[in-house]
Amino acid sequence: MGAHVRGVGTALPERVVTNDDLAATMDTSDDWIRERTGIRERRVGGTTGQLAIEAGAKALADAGVDPAEVDLLVLSTTTPDQRTPATSAAVHAGLGLRCGAFDVNAACAGFTYAWVAANGMMELPHGPRRVLVIGADALSTITDWTDRSTAILFADAAGAVVLEHRPEPNLLGWDLGADGSLVPILYCDHGDTLKMEGREVFKRAVRAVVASVENALERAGLTPDDIDVLLPHQANIRIIEAVCSRLGIPADKTVNVIETTGNTSSATIPLCIDAARSAGVLHEGRIVCMTGFGAGMTWATTVVRW
Ligand code: COA
């Protein structure tokens, strides 16, 4: 069987924060941020729950699926609104769902982890036939807005897909990984803000993503040449360029949103799915590779026949 995308939805806060806005309050510049990260502006505002509900409602409407027809909600987030319950509980109520619901926290790799989990659960006896998978984060709530090494990167958004069980298999390959010894290079303690060793994260991210994509492709019996569309986690355009160059994937096969969204953690890959669909590149049968990495470190790749 396969978990096929039947609907997509996104949510971006209204407030736009440009690089010049940041340069007005800290020692940085539009030129530096664009050159080192590829980011021009980002959206800030809202809670994880609010953004997730908006994206989820749009995905259900896009799919033409009634909330009562959803069999499972999986919400990926790094920024839950409460310590307990999981934010998926508020989203469940907000969307009027009647199914099971749980959160996944695998940082910026979370949406891809959630996709693999949803696909796997569909294969269980009596498994769900329709799963709403949402990636939502309000990273602005854990960002130190006086720290130029992190404030330039992180922002808020949500993206959602309705995955539907169909007989044709479509998850050709996947790879989930973690290295918990790397917690100290990117973390946020309760009540505090994100702490990051940027250069170290950059280096490790490139290595982890290249190896993860290679592993998922090998399991699929494919090579980088077979990838039609690459939807990478949006953390830094230079990380994406380094990954593409190492894998020999032409840059025009990737779909990026980072220039106008910044790094929105769990939301970046579903935002890219939406952008890829709008760009008309997600034809049926195409080989689409989604790959993410984040704090933990975690990494996750799926190779899907669309
Ligand atoms: N504006 C201007 N100068 C800045 C700056 C900013 N916002 N941030 C850092 N600098 C300065 C540094 O102080 C340093 O100055 P120095 O040479 O005088 O010491 C110089 O720029 C280079 O700093 P460095 O940290 O080496 O820059 P970089 O090219 O590695 O870019 C990041 C910094 C954070 C953009 C980059 O390391 C990165 O994106 N890392 C990955 C982060 C990530 O992906 N996190 C999320 C994972 S999901």
Residues whose N, C-alpha, C, O or C-beta is under 5 A from the ligand:
A	BS01	COA	D27 T28 S29 W32 R36 T37 C108 R148 S149 I152 G198 R199 V201 F202 A235 N236 F293 G294 A295
